[in-house]
Amino acid sequence: MDIRVINKIHERILKESTGTPKELAYALNVSERTVYNYIKFMRLELKAPIIYNRIKDTYEYETICNINFIHIESF
């Protein structure tokens, strides 16, 4: 799993602007299957409360979710 892709998905979910899985795949330049794999990873491994809102056609968080990544700058 690429942490940069996870971060992009997380940011889009926070904005509730992922679109459909197909649209998200296009935006991330990955396959639709890859989107499903990332969402599954985020749900299972990162415990992200991700749901899909069929009315809005977007992924969203069911409850508040903070996924923090460590940013290390080179010396």
CHARMM internal coordinates of N, CA and C (Angstrom, degrees):
IC EDIT
DIST 1 N 1 CA 1.4515
DIST 1 CA 1 C 1.5318
ANGL 1 N 1 CA 1 C 109.71
DIST 1 C 2 N 1.2982
ANGL 1 CA 1 C 2 N 114.91
DIHE 1 N 1 CA 1 C 2 N 132.53
DIST 2 N 2 CA 1.4575
ANGL 1 C 2 N 2 CA 121.56
DIHE 1 CA 1 C 2 N 2 CA 179.41
DIST 2 CA 2 C 1.5316
ANGL 2 N 2 CA 2 C 108.46
DIHE 1 C 2 N 2 CA 2 C -90.33
DIST 2 C 3 N 1.3140
ANGL 2 CA 2 C 3 N 115.80
DIHE 2 N 2 CA 2 C 3 N 119.25
DIST 3 N 3 CA 1.4637
ANGL 2 C 3 N 3 CA 120.89
DIHE 2 CA 2 C 3 N 3 CA -176.56
DIST 3 CA 3 C 1.5333
ANGL 3 N 3 CA 3 C 111.37
DIHE 2 C 3 N 3 CA 3 C -61.56
DIST 3 C 4 N 1.3261
ANGL 3 CA 3 C 4 N 117.19
DIHE 3 N 3 CA 3 C 4 N -29.25
DIST 4 N 4 CA 1.4716
ANGL 3 C 4 N 4 CA 120.37
DIHE 3 CA 3 C 4 N 4 CA 178.81
DIST 4 CA 4 C 1.5251
ANGL 4 N 4 CA 4 C 111.07
DIHE 3 C 4 N 4 CA 4 C -66.72
DIST 4 C 5 N 1.3257
ANGL 4 CA 4 C 5 N 116.18
DIHE 4 N 4 CA 4 C 5 N -38.04
DIST 5 N 5 CA 1.4665
ANGL 4 C 5 N 5 CA 120.37
DIHE 4 CA 4 C 5 N 5 CA 178.15
DIST 5 CA 5 C 1.5278
ANGL 5 N 5 CA 5 C 109.60
DIHE 4 C 5 N 5 CA 5 C -68.94
DIST 5 C 6 N 1.3250
ANGL 5 CA 5 C 6 N 116.51
DIHE 5 N 5 CA 5 C 6 N -42.88
DIST 6 N 6 CA 1.4688
ANGL 5 C 6 N 6 CA 120.45
DIHE 5 CA 5 C 6 N 6 CA 177.52
DIST 6 CA 6 C 1.5212
ANGL 6 N 6 CA 6 C 109.61
DIHE 5 C 6 N 6 CA 6 C -58.17
DIST 6 C 7 N 1.3106
ANGL 6 CA 6 C 7 N 117.04
DIHE 6 N 6 CA 6 C 7 N -43.63
DIST 7 N 7 CA 1.4631
ANGL 6 C 7 N 7 CA 121.00
DIHE 6 CA 6 C 7 N 7 CA -179.76
DIST 7 CA 7 C 1.5316
ANGL 7 N 7 CA 7 C 111.35
DIHE 6 C 7 N 7 CA 7 C -63.69
DIST 7 C 8 N 1.3281
ANGL 7 CA 7 C 8 N 117.36
DIHE 7 N 7 CA 7 C 8 N -40.99
DIST 8 N 8 CA 1.4683
ANGL 7 C 8 N 8 CA 120.61
DIHE 7 CA 7 C 8 N 8 CA 178.60
DIST 8 CA 8 C 1.5271
ANGL 8 N 8 CA 8 C 110.96
DIHE 7 C 8 N 8 CA 8 C -64.65
DIST 8 C 9 N 1.3310
ANGL 8 CA 8 C 9 N 116.13
DIHE 8 N 8 CA 8 C 9 N -42.43
DIST 9 N 9 CA 1.4648
ANGL 8 C 9 N 9 CA 119.78
DIHE 8 CA 8 C 9 N 9 CA 177.94
DIST 9 CA 9 C 1.5226
ANGL 9 N 9 CA 9 C 109.66
DIHE 8 C 9 N 9 CA 9 C -62.74
DIST 9 C 10 N 1.3298
ANGL 9 CA 9 C 10 N 116.49
DIHE 9 N 9 CA 9 C 10 N -45.89
DIST 10 N 10 CA 1.4663
ANGL 9 C 10 N 10 CA 121.66
DIHE 9 CA 9 C 10 N 10 CA 179.59
DIST 10 CA 10 C 1.5327
ANGL 10 N 10 CA 10 C 110.81
DIHE 9 C 10 N 10 CA 10 C -57.03
DIST 10 C 11 N 1.3251
ANGL 10 CA 10 C 11 N 116.86
DIHE 10 N 10 CA 10 C 11 N -46.58
DIST 11 N 11 CA 1.4675
ANGL 10 C 11 N 11 CA 120.62
DIHE 10 CA 10 C 11 N 11 CA -179.85
DIST 11 CA 11 C 1.5220
ANGL 11 N 11 CA 11 C 111.54
DIHE 10 C 11 N 11 CA 11 C -61.84
DIST 11 C 12 N 1.3187
ANGL 11 CA 11 C 12 N 116.77
DIHE 11 N 11 CA 11 C 12 N -41.29
DIST 12 N 12 CA 1.4702
ANGL 11 C 12 N 12 CA 120.38
DIHE 11 CA 11 C 12 N 12 CA 179.53
DIST 12 CA 12 C 1.5243
ANGL 12 N 12 CA 12 C 111.14
DIHE 11 C 12 N 12 CA 12 C -68.54
DIST 12 C 13 N 1.3336
ANGL 12 CA 12 C 13 N 116.67
DIHE 12 N 12 CA 12 C 13 N -37.37
DIST 13 N 13 CA 1.4669
ANGL 12 C 13 N 13 CA 119.52
DIHE 12 CA 12 C 13 N 13 CA 177.80
DIST 13 CA 13 C 1.5245
ANGL 13 N 13 CA 13 C 109.73
DIHE 12 C 13 N 13 CA 13 C -65.17
DIST 13 C 14 N 1.3190
ANGL 13 CA 13 C 14 N 117.60
DIHE 13 N 13 CA 13 C 14 N -42.09
DIST 14 N 14 CA 1.4670
ANGL 13 C 14 N 14 CA 120.58
DIHE 13 CA 13 C 14 N 14 CA 178.26
DIST 14 CA 14 C 1.5225
ANGL 14 N 14 CA 14 C 111.53
DIHE 13 C 14 N 14 CA 14 C -57.90
DIST 14 C 15 N 1.3217
ANGL 14 CA 14 C 15 N 116.57
DIHE 14 N 14 CA 14 C 15 N -36.43
DIST 15 N 15 CA 1.4661
ANGL 14 C 15 N 15 CA 121.65
DIHE 14 CA 14 C 15 N 15 CA 179.80
DIST 15 CA 15 C 1.5240
ANGL 15 N 15 CA 15 C 112.08
DIHE 14 C 15 N 15 CA 15 C -86.13
DIST 15 C 16 N 1.3411
ANGL 15 CA 15 C 16 N 115.96
DIHE 15 N 15 CA 15 C 16 N -3.74
DIST 16 N 16 CA 1.4673
ANGL 15 C 16 N 16 CA 122.37
DIHE 15 CA 15 C 16 N 16 CA -174.84
DIST 16 CA 16 C 1.5256
ANGL 16 N 16 CA 16 C 110.08
DIHE 15 C 16 N 16 CA 16 C 51.99
DIST 16 C 17 N 1.3266
ANGL 16 CA 16 C 17 N 114.48
DIHE 16 N 16 CA 16 C 17 N 47.88
DIST 17 N 17 CA 1.4672
ANGL 16 C 17 N 17 CA 119.79
DIHE 16 CA 16 C 17 N 17 CA -178.23
DIST 17 CA 17 C 1.5254
ANGL 17 N 17 CA 17 C 112.26
DIHE 16 C 17 N 17 CA 17 C -133.48
DIST 17 C 18 N 1.3341
ANGL 17 CA 17 C 18 N 116.12
DIHE 17 N 17 CA 17 C 18 N 38.59
DIST 18 N 18 CA 1.4628
ANGL 17 C 18 N 18 CA 118.34
DIHE 17 CA 17 C 18 N 18 CA 179.32
DIST 18 CA 18 C 1.5142
ANGL 18 N 18 CA 18 C 111.40
DIHE 17 C 18 N 18 CA 18 C -78.33
DIST 18 C 19 N 1.3180
ANGL 18 CA 18 C 19 N 116.65
DIHE 18 N 18 CA 18 C 19 N -29.26
DIST 19 N 19 CA 1.4535
ANGL 18 C 19 N 19 CA 119.79
DIHE 18 CA 18 C 19 N 19 CA -170.99
DIST 19 CA 19 C 1.5187
ANGL 19 N 19 CA 19 C 108.74
DIHE 18 C 19 N 19 CA 19 C 73.57
DIST 19 C 20 N 1.3095
ANGL 19 CA 19 C 20 N 115.93
DIHE 19 N 19 CA 19 C 20 N -165.90
DIST 20 N 20 CA 1.4635
ANGL 19 C 20 N 20 CA 120.55
DIHE 19 CA 19 C 20 N 20 CA 178.59
DIST 20 CA 20 C 1.5280
ANGL 20 N 20 CA 20 C 108.91
DIHE 19 C 20 N 20 CA 20 C -71.28
DIST 20 C 21 N 1.3305
ANGL 20 CA 20 C 21 N 117.83
DIHE 20 N 20 CA 20 C 21 N 164.02
DIST 21 N 21 CA 1.4671
ANGL 20 C 21 N 21 CA 119.22
DIHE 20 CA 20 C 21 N 21 CA 175.96
DIST 21 CA 21 C 1.5325
ANGL 21 N 21 CA 21 C 112.32
DIHE 20 C 21 N 21 CA 21 C -54.90
DIST 21 C 22 N 1.3165
ANGL 21 CA 21 C 22 N 116.96
DIHE 21 N 21 CA 21 C 22 N -37.98
DIST 22 N 22 CA 1.4669
ANGL 21 C 22 N 22 CA 120.75
DIHE 21 CA 21 C 22 N 22 CA 178.94
DIST 22 CA 22 C 1.5288
ANGL 22 N 22 CA 22 C 111.08
DIHE 21 C 22 N 22 CA 22 C -64.77
DIST 22 C 23 N 1.3329
ANGL 22 CA 22 C 23 N 117.00
DIHE 22 N 22 CA 22 C 23 N -42.58
DIST 23 N 23 CA 1.4670
ANGL 22 C 23 N 23 CA 121.35
DIHE 22 CA 22 C 23 N 23 CA 178.51
DIST 23 CA 23 C 1.5250
ANGL 23 N 23 CA 23 C 111.12
DIHE 22 C 23 N 23 CA 23 C -66.85
DIST 23 C 24 N 1.3220
ANGL 23 CA 23 C 24 N 116.36
DIHE 23 N 23 CA 23 C 24 N -39.42
DIST 24 N 24 CA 1.4634
ANGL 23 C 24 N 24 CA 120.59
DIHE 23 CA 23 C 24 N 24 CA 178.50
DIST 24 CA 24 C 1.5231
ANGL 24 N 24 CA 24 C 110.06
DIHE 23 C 24 N 24 CA 24 C -65.09
DIST 24 C 25 N 1.3151
ANGL 24 CA 24 C 25 N 116.70
DIHE 24 N 24 CA 24 C 25 N -41.80
DIST 25 N 25 CA 1.4671
ANGL 24 C 25 N 25 CA 121.03
DIHE 24 CA 24 C 25 N 25 CA 177.84
DIST 25 CA 25 C 1.5263
ANGL 25 N 25 CA 25 C 110.46
DIHE 24 C 25 N 25 CA 25 C -58.71
DIST 25 C 26 N 1.3154
ANGL 25 CA 25 C 26 N 115.93
DIHE 25 N 25 CA 25 C 26 N -44.31
DIST 26 N 26 CA 1.4685
ANGL 25 C 26 N 26 CA 120.52
DIHE 25 CA 25 C 26 N 26 CA 179.11
DIST 26 CA 26 C 1.5341
ANGL 26 N 26 CA 26 C 110.57
DIHE 25 C 26 N 26 CA 26 C -62.18
DIST 26 C 27 N 1.3240
ANGL 26 CA 26 C 27 N 116.78
DIHE 26 N 26 CA 26 C 27 N -44.32
DIST 27 N 27 CA 1.4702
ANGL 26 C 27 N 27 CA 121.49
DIHE 26 CA 26 C 27 N 27 CA -178.79
DIST 27 CA 27 C 1.5269
ANGL 27 N 27 CA 27 C 111.92
DIHE 26 C 27 N 27 CA 27 C -64.26
DIST 27 C 28 N 1.3299
ANGL 27 CA 27 C 28 N 116.42
DIHE 27 N 27 CA 27 C 28 N -32.93
DIST 28 N 28 CA 1.4656
ANGL 27 C 28 N 28 CA 121.22
DIHE 27 CA 27 C 28 N 28 CA -178.24
DIST 28 CA 28 C 1.5255
ANGL 28 N 28 CA 28 C 112.48
DIHE 27 C 28 N 28 CA 28 C -92.88
DIST 28 C 29 N 1.3302
ANGL 28 CA 28 C 29 N 116.12
DIHE 28 N 28 CA 28 C 29 N -5.68
DIST 29 N 29 CA 1.4624
ANGL 28 C 29 N 29 CA 121.88
DIHE 28 CA 28 C 29 N 29 CA -177.83
DIST 29 CA 29 C 1.5321
ANGL 29 N 29 CA 29 C 111.88
DIHE 28 C 29 N 29 CA 29 C 60.59
DIST 29 C 30 N 1.3281
ANGL 29 CA 29 C 30 N 115.26
DIHE 29 N 29 CA 29 C 30 N 44.46
DIST 30 N 30 CA 1.4640
ANGL 29 C 30 N 30 CA 122.71
DIHE 29 CA 29 C 30 N 30 CA 176.35
DIST 30 CA 30 C 1.5261
ANGL 30 N 30 CA 30 C 107.65
DIHE 29 C 30 N 30 CA 30 C -133.42
DIST 30 C 31 N 1.3186
ANGL 30 CA 30 C 31 N 116.45
DIHE 30 N 30 CA 30 C 31 N 173.50
DIST 31 N 31 CA 1.4633
ANGL 30 C 31 N 31 CA 119.69
DIHE 30 CA 30 C 31 N 31 CA 178.00
DIST 31 CA 31 C 1.5287
ANGL 31 N 31 CA 31 C 110.46
DIHE 30 C 31 N 31 CA 31 C -79.59
DIST 31 C 32 N 1.3118
ANGL 31 CA 31 C 32 N 115.07
DIHE 31 N 31 CA 31 C 32 N 161.50
DIST 32 N 32 CA 1.4647
ANGL 31 C 32 N 32 CA 119.95
DIHE 31 CA 31 C 32 N 32 CA 177.13
DIST 32 CA 32 C 1.5284
ANGL 32 N 32 CA 32 C 110.25
DIHE 31 C 32 N 32 CA 32 C -62.33
DIST 32 C 33 N 1.3354
ANGL 32 CA 32 C 33 N 117.35
DIHE 32 N 32 CA 32 C 33 N -38.59
DIST 33 N 33 CA 1.4666
ANGL 32 C 33 N 33 CA 122.02
DIHE 32 CA 32 C 33 N 33 CA 177.68
DIST 33 CA 33 C 1.5230
ANGL 33 N 33 CA 33 C 110.12
DIHE 32 C 33 N 33 CA 33 C -59.82
DIST 33 C 34 N 1.3274
ANGL 33 CA 33 C 34 N 117.11
DIHE 33 N 33 CA 33 C 34 N -39.49
DIST 34 N 34 CA 1.4632
ANGL 33 C 34 N 34 CA 121.42
DIHE 33 CA 33 C 34 N 34 CA 179.02
DIST 34 CA 34 C 1.5202
ANGL 34 N 34 CA 34 C 110.68
DIHE 33 C 34 N 34 CA 34 C -63.48
DIST 34 C 35 N 1.3188
ANGL 34 CA 34 C 35 N 117.22
DIHE 34 N 34 CA 34 C 35 N -39.54
DIST 35 N 35 CA 1.4681
ANGL 34 C 35 N 35 CA 120.84
DIHE 34 CA 34 C 35 N 35 CA 176.74
DIST 35 CA 35 C 1.5201
ANGL 35 N 35 CA 35 C 109.39
DIHE 34 C 35 N 35 CA 35 C -59.29
DIST 35 C 36 N 1.3319
ANGL 35 CA 35 C 36 N 116.83
DIHE 35 N 35 CA 35 C 36 N -47.49
DIST 36 N 36 CA 1.4650
ANGL 35 C 36 N 36 CA 120.13
DIHE 35 CA 35 C 36 N 36 CA 179.34
DIST 36 CA 36 C 1.5307
ANGL 36 N 36 CA 36 C 110.94
DIHE 35 C 36 N 36 CA 36 C -60.12
DIST 36 C 37 N 1.3215
ANGL 36 CA 36 C 37 N 117.45
DIHE 36 N 36 CA 36 C 37 N -38.96
DIST 37 N 37 CA 1.4670
ANGL 36 C 37 N 37 CA 120.83
DIHE 36 CA 36 C 37 N 37 CA 179.09
DIST 37 CA 37 C 1.5257
ANGL 37 N 37 CA 37 C 111.67
DIHE 36 C 37 N 37 CA 37 C -65.83
DIST 37 C 38 N 1.3250
ANGL 37 CA 37 C 38 N 117.02
DIHE 37 N 37 CA 37 C 38 N -40.88
DIST 38 N 38 CA 1.4679
ANGL 37 C 38 N 38 CA 120.11
DIHE 37 CA 37 C 38 N 38 CA 177.89
DIST 38 CA 38 C 1.5287
ANGL 38 N 38 CA 38 C 111.06
DIHE 37 C 38 N 38 CA 38 C -65.93
DIST 38 C 39 N 1.3155
ANGL 38 CA 38 C 39 N 117.10
DIHE 38 N 38 CA 38 C 39 N -43.56
DIST 39 N 39 CA 1.4680
ANGL 38 C 39 N 39 CA 120.46
DIHE 38 CA 38 C 39 N 39 CA 179.08
DIST 39 CA 39 C 1.5257
ANGL 39 N 39 CA 39 C 109.74
DIHE 38 C 39 N 39 CA 39 C -61.54
DIST 39 C 40 N 1.3243
ANGL 39 CA 39 C 40 N 116.77
DIHE 39 N 39 CA 39 C 40 N -42.82
DIST 40 N 40 CA 1.4671
ANGL 39 C 40 N 40 CA 121.13
DIHE 39 CA 39 C 40 N 40 CA 178.50
DIST 40 CA 40 C 1.5261
ANGL 40 N 40 CA 40 C 110.30
DIHE 39 C 40 N 40 CA 40 C -61.94
DIST 40 C 41 N 1.3271
ANGL 40 CA 40 C 41 N 117.53
DIHE 40 N 40 CA 40 C 41 N -44.70
DIST 41 N 41 CA 1.4579
ANGL 40 C 41 N 41 CA 121.88
DIHE 40 CA 40 C 41 N 41 CA 178.37
DIST 41 CA 41 C 1.5230
ANGL 41 N 41 CA 41 C 110.57
DIHE 40 C 41 N 41 CA 41 C -60.41
DIST 41 C 42 N 1.3246
ANGL 41 CA 41 C 42 N 116.46
DIHE 41 N 41 CA 41 C 42 N -45.46
DIST 42 N 42 CA 1.4576
ANGL 41 C 42 N 42 CA 120.21
DIHE 41 CA 41 C 42 N 42 CA -179.12
DIST 42 CA 42 C 1.5250
ANGL 42 N 42 CA 42 C 111.31
DIHE 41 C 42 N 42 CA 42 C -63.35
DIST 42 C 43 N 1.3180
ANGL 42 CA 42 C 43 N 116.78
DIHE 42 N 42 CA 42 C 43 N -38.41
DIST 43 N 43 CA 1.4689
ANGL 42 C 43 N 43 CA 120.51
DIHE 42 CA 42 C 43 N 43 CA 178.57
DIST 43 CA 43 C 1.5260
ANGL 43 N 43 CA 43 C 111.51
DIHE 42 C 43 N 43 CA 43 C -67.96
DIST 43 C 44 N 1.3249
ANGL 43 CA 43 C 44 N 116.38
DIHE 43 N 43 CA 43 C 44 N -48.21
DIST 44 N 44 CA 1.4653
ANGL 43 C 44 N 44 CA 120.41
DIHE 43 CA 43 C 44 N 44 CA -173.15
DIST 44 CA 44 C 1.5243
ANGL 44 N 44 CA 44 C 113.59
DIHE 43 C 44 N 44 CA 44 C -81.03
DIST 44 C 45 N 1.3109
ANGL 44 CA 44 C 45 N 117.21
DIHE 44 N 44 CA 44 C 45 N -47.44
DIST 45 N 45 CA 1.4638
ANGL 44 C 45 N 45 CA 120.57
DIHE 44 CA 44 C 45 N 45 CA -173.58
DIST 45 CA 45 C 1.5287
ANGL 45 N 45 CA 45 C 113.45
DIHE 44 C 45 N 45 CA 45 C -88.42
DIST 45 C 46 N 1.3273
ANGL 45 CA 45 C 46 N 116.33
DIHE 45 N 45 CA 45 C 46 N -36.98
DIST 46 N 46 CA 1.4670
ANGL 45 C 46 N 46 CA 119.76
DIHE 45 CA 45 C 46 N 46 CA -179.05
DIST 46 CA 46 C 1.5224
ANGL 46 N 46 CA 46 C 112.40
DIHE 45 C 46 N 46 CA 46 C -96.99
DIST 46 C 47 N 1.3345
ANGL 46 CA 46 C 47 N 115.58
DIHE 46 N 46 CA 46 C 47 N -2.95
DIST 47 N 47 CA 1.4730
ANGL 46 C 47 N 47 CA 122.10
DIHE 46 CA 46 C 47 N 47 CA 179.24
DIST 47 CA 47 C 1.5271
ANGL 47 N 47 CA 47 C 112.29
DIHE 46 C 47 N 47 CA 47 C 57.24
DIST 47 C 48 N 1.3224
ANGL 47 CA 47 C 48 N 116.32
DIHE 47 N 47 CA 47 C 48 N 34.18
DIST 48 N 48 CA 1.4647
ANGL 47 C 48 N 48 CA 121.06
DIHE 47 CA 47 C 48 N 48 CA 178.81
DIST 48 CA 48 C 1.5301
ANGL 48 N 48 CA 48 C 109.36
DIHE 47 C 48 N 48 CA 48 C -78.30
DIST 48 C 49 N 1.3327
ANGL 48 CA 48 C 49 N 117.50
DIHE 48 N 48 CA 48 C 49 N 126.58
DIST 49 N 49 CA 1.4759
ANGL 48 C 49 N 49 CA 121.19
DIHE 48 CA 48 C 49 N 49 CA -177.46
DIST 49 CA 49 C 1.5366
ANGL 49 N 49 CA 49 C 112.03
DIHE 48 C 49 N 49 CA 49 C -79.63
DIST 49 C 50 N 1.3239
ANGL 49 CA 49 C 50 N 115.53
DIHE 49 N 49 CA 49 C 50 N 63.24
DIST 50 N 50 CA 1.4653
ANGL 49 C 50 N 50 CA 121.14
DIHE 49 CA 49 C 50 N 50 CA -175.54
DIST 50 CA 50 C 1.5233
ANGL 50 N 50 CA 50 C 110.40
DIHE 49 C 50 N 50 CA 50 C -84.33
DIST 50 C 51 N 1.3311
ANGL 50 CA 50 C 51 N 114.88
DIHE 50 N 50 CA 50 C 51 N 131.89
DIST 51 N 51 CA 1.4646
ANGL 50 C 51 N 51 CA 121.09
DIHE 50 CA 50 C 51 N 51 CA 173.25
DIST 51 CA 51 C 1.5260
ANGL 51 N 51 CA 51 C 107.28
DIHE 50 C 51 N 51 CA 51 C -128.63
DIST 51 C 52 N 1.3133
ANGL 51 CA 51 C 52 N 115.71
DIHE 51 N 51 CA 51 C 52 N 162.55
DIST 52 N 52 CA 1.4617
ANGL 51 C 52 N 52 CA 119.91
DIHE 51 CA 51 C 52 N 52 CA 176.32
DIST 52 CA 52 C 1.5149
ANGL 52 N 52 CA 52 C 108.35
DIHE 51 C 52 N 52 CA 52 C -109.60
DIST 52 C 53 N 1.3186
ANGL 52 CA 52 C 53 N 116.28
DIHE 52 N 52 CA 52 C 53 N 124.17
DIST 53 N 53 CA 1.4577
ANGL 52 C 53 N 53 CA 122.37
DIHE 52 CA 52 C 53 N 53 CA 179.41
DIST 53 CA 53 C 1.5262
ANGL 53 N 53 CA 53 C 107.90
DIHE 52 C 53 N 53 CA 53 C -93.62
DIST 53 C 54 N 1.3300
ANGL 53 CA 53 C 54 N 116.33
DIHE 53 N 53 CA 53 C 54 N 106.25
DIST 54 N 54 CA 1.4696
ANGL 53 C 54 N 54 CA 120.95
DIHE 53 CA 53 C 54 N 54 CA -177.06
DIST 54 CA 54 C 1.5275
ANGL 54 N 54 CA 54 C 112.53
DIHE 53 C 54 N 54 CA 54 C -70.25
DIST 54 C 55 N 1.3116
ANGL 54 CA 54 C 55 N 117.32
DIHE 54 N 54 CA 54 C 55 N -23.94
DIST 55 N 55 CA 1.4688
ANGL 54 C 55 N 55 CA 120.17
DIHE 54 CA 54 C 55 N 55 CA 178.71
DIST 55 CA 55 C 1.5323
ANGL 55 N 55 CA 55 C 109.94
DIHE 54 C 55 N 55 CA 55 C -72.34
DIST 55 C 56 N 1.3367
ANGL 55 CA 55 C 56 N 116.21
DIHE 55 N 55 CA 55 C 56 N -45.01
DIST 56 N 56 CA 1.4656
ANGL 55 C 56 N 56 CA 121.15
DIHE 55 CA 55 C 56 N 56 CA -179.49
DIST 56 CA 56 C 1.5304
ANGL 56 N 56 CA 56 C 112.80
DIHE 55 C 56 N 56 CA 56 C -88.10
DIST 56 C 57 N 1.3273
ANGL 56 CA 56 C 57 N 117.31
DIHE 56 N 56 CA 56 C 57 N -9.94
DIST 57 N 57 CA 1.4719
ANGL 56 C 57 N 57 CA 122.36
DIHE 56 CA 56 C 57 N 57 CA -174.85
DIST 57 CA 57 C 1.5234
ANGL 57 N 57 CA 57 C 111.54
DIHE 56 C 57 N 57 CA 57 C 53.48
DIST 57 C 58 N 1.3247
ANGL 57 CA 57 C 58 N 115.32
DIHE 57 N 57 CA 57 C 58 N 54.43
DIST 58 N 58 CA 1.4565
ANGL 57 C 58 N 58 CA 120.15
DIHE 57 CA 57 C 58 N 58 CA 178.58
DIST 58 CA 58 C 1.5234
ANGL 58 N 58 CA 58 C 109.86
DIHE 57 C 58 N 58 CA 58 C -154.84
DIST 58 C 59 N 1.3297
ANGL 58 CA 58 C 59 N 115.16
DIHE 58 N 58 CA 58 C 59 N 153.37
DIST 59 N 59 CA 1.4593
ANGL 58 C 59 N 59 CA 119.33
DIHE 58 CA 58 C 59 N 59 CA 170.57
DIST 59 CA 59 C 1.5168
ANGL 59 N 59 CA 59 C 107.08
DIHE 58 C 59 N 59 CA 59 C -79.54
DIST 59 C 60 N 1.3230
ANGL 59 CA 59 C 60 N 115.82
DIHE 59 N 59 CA 59 C 60 N 150.06
DIST 60 N 60 CA 1.4565
ANGL 59 C 60 N 60 CA 120.73
DIHE 59 CA 59 C 60 N 60 CA 176.04
DIST 60 CA 60 C 1.5177
ANGL 60 N 60 CA 60 C 108.29
DIHE 59 C 60 N 60 CA 60 C -151.01
DIST 60 C 61 N 1.3139
ANGL 60 CA 60 C 61 N 115.33
DIHE 60 N 60 CA 60 C 61 N 165.10
DIST 61 N 61 CA 1.4565
ANGL 60 C 61 N 61 CA 120.19
DIHE 60 CA 60 C 61 N 61 CA 176.10
DIST 61 CA 61 C 1.5181
ANGL 61 N 61 CA 61 C 108.63
DIHE 60 C 61 N 61 CA 61 C -90.11
DIST 61 C 62 N 1.3314
ANGL 61 CA 61 C 62 N 115.10
DIHE 61 N 61 CA 61 C 62 N 132.81
DIST 62 N 62 CA 1.4658
ANGL 61 C 62 N 62 CA 121.13
DIHE 61 CA 61 C 62 N 62 CA 179.27
DIST 62 CA 62 C 1.5241
ANGL 62 N 62 CA 62 C 110.67
DIHE 61 C 62 N 62 CA 62 C -69.65
DIST 62 C 63 N 1.3166
ANGL 62 CA 62 C 63 N 116.27
DIHE 62 N 62 CA 62 C 63 N -34.54
DIST 63 N 63 CA 1.4653
ANGL 62 C 63 N 63 CA 122.98
DIHE 62 CA 62 C 63 N 63 CA 176.25
DIST 63 CA 63 C 1.5274
ANGL 63 N 63 CA 63 C 107.46
DIHE 62 C 63 N 63 CA 63 C -134.22
DIST 63 C 64 N 1.3093
ANGL 63 CA 63 C 64 N 116.51
DIHE 63 N 63 CA 63 C 64 N 173.32
DIST 64 N 64 CA 1.4642
ANGL 63 C 64 N 64 CA 120.80
DIHE 63 CA 63 C 64 N 64 CA 179.03
DIST 64 CA 64 C 1.5229
ANGL 64 N 64 CA 64 C 109.40
DIHE 63 C 64 N 64 CA 64 C -57.99
DIST 64 C 65 N 1.3049
ANGL 64 CA 64 C 65 N 115.36
DIHE 64 N 64 CA 64 C 65 N 134.68
DIST 65 N 65 CA 1.4606
ANGL 64 C 65 N 65 CA 120.07
DIHE 64 CA 64 C 65 N 65 CA -177.87
DIST 65 CA 65 C 1.5176
ANGL 65 N 65 CA 65 C 109.72
DIHE 64 C 65 N 65 CA 65 C -136.73
DIST 65 C 66 N 1.3109
ANGL 65 CA 65 C 66 N 115.90
DIHE 65 N 65 CA 65 C 66 N 126.06
DIST 66 N 66 CA 1.4596
ANGL 65 C 66 N 66 CA 121.90
DIHE 65 CA 65 C 66 N 66 CA 175.47
DIST 66 CA 66 C 1.5155
ANGL 66 N 66 CA 66 C 108.38
DIHE 65 C 66 N 66 CA 66 C -118.06
DIST 66 C 67 N 1.2904
ANGL 66 CA 66 C 67 N 115.17
DIHE 66 N 66 CA 66 C 67 N 116.10
DIST 67 N 67 CA 1.4606
ANGL 66 C 67 N 67 CA 120.39
DIHE 66 CA 66 C 67 N 67 CA 173.57
DIST 67 CA 67 C 1.5172
ANGL 67 N 67 CA 67 C 105.29
DIHE 66 C 67 N 67 CA 67 C -112.61
DIST 67 C 68 N 1.3162
ANGL 67 CA 67 C 68 N 116.14
DIHE 67 N 67 CA 67 C 68 N 111.13
DIST 68 N 68 CA 1.4584
ANGL 67 C 68 N 68 CA 120.92
DIHE 67 CA 67 C 68 N 68 CA -177.13
DIST 68 CA 68 C 1.5181
ANGL 68 N 68 CA 68 C 109.93
DIHE 67 C 68 N 68 CA 68 C -106.75
DIST 68 C 69 N 1.3069
ANGL 68 CA 68 C 69 N 115.02
DIHE 68 N 68 CA 68 C 69 N 137.11
DIST 69 N 69 CA 1.4483
ANGL 68 C 69 N 69 CA 121.24
DIHE 68 CA 68 C 69 N 69 CA 178.18
DIST 69 CA 69 C 1.5196
ANGL 69 N 69 CA 69 C 108.58
DIHE 68 C 69 N 69 CA 69 C -115.13
DIST 69 C 70 N 1.2974
ANGL 69 CA 69 C 70 N 115.91
DIHE 69 N 69 CA 69 C 70 N 144.96
DIST 70 N 70 CA 1.4590
ANGL 69 C 70 N 70 CA 120.97
DIHE 69 CA 69 C 70 N 70 CA 178.56
DIST 70 CA 70 C 1.5206
ANGL 70 N 70 CA 70 C 108.24
DIHE 69 C 70 N 70 CA 70 C -80.48
DIST 70 C 71 N 1.3092
ANGL 70 CA 70 C 71 N 115.96
DIHE 70 N 70 CA 70 C 71 N 128.90
DIST 71 N 71 CA 1.4628
ANGL 70 C 71 N 71 CA 120.98
DIHE 70 CA 70 C 71 N 71 CA 177.66
DIST 71 CA 71 C 1.5208
ANGL 71 N 71 CA 71 C 107.65
DIHE 70 C 71 N 71 CA 71 C -107.21
DIST 71 C 72 N 1.3143
ANGL 71 CA 71 C 72 N 115.55
DIHE 71 N 71 CA 71 C 72 N 115.17
DIST 72 N 72 CA 1.4641
ANGL 71 C 72 N 72 CA 120.51
DIHE 71 CA 71 C 72 N 72 CA -179.21
DIST 72 CA 72 C 1.5185
ANGL 72 N 72 CA 72 C 108.23
DIHE 71 C 72 N 72 CA 72 C -110.86
DIST 72 C 73 N 1.3082
ANGL 72 CA 72 C 73 N 114.88
DIHE 72 N 72 CA 72 C 73 N 122.53
DIST 73 N 73 CA 1.4596
ANGL 72 C 73 N 73 CA 119.30
DIHE 72 CA 72 C 73 N 73 CA 177.18
DIST 73 CA 73 C 1.5160
ANGL 73 N 73 CA 73 C 108.47
DIHE 72 C 73 N 73 CA 73 C -94.87
DIST 73 C 74 N 1.3154
ANGL 73 CA 73 C 74 N 115.52
DIHE 73 N 73 CA 73 C 74 N 143.58
DIST 74 N 74 CA 1.4616
ANGL 73 C 74 N 74 CA 119.20
DIHE 73 CA 73 C 74 N 74 CA 179.53
DIST 74 CA 74 C 1.5217
ANGL 74 N 74 CA 74 C 110.02
DIHE 73 C 74 N 74 CA 74 C -72.89
DIST 74 C 75 N 1.2987
ANGL 74 CA 74 C 75 N 114.79
DIHE 74 N 74 CA 74 C 75 N 150.01
DIST 75 N 75 CA 1.4651
ANGL 74 C 75 N 75 CA 121.09
DIHE 74 CA 74 C 75 N 75 CA -177.53
DIST 75 CA 75 C 1.4933
ANGL 75 N 75 CA 75 C 111.11
DIHE 74 C 75 N 75 CA 75 C -86.08
END
COOR INIT
IC SEED 1 N 1 CA 1 C
IC BUILD
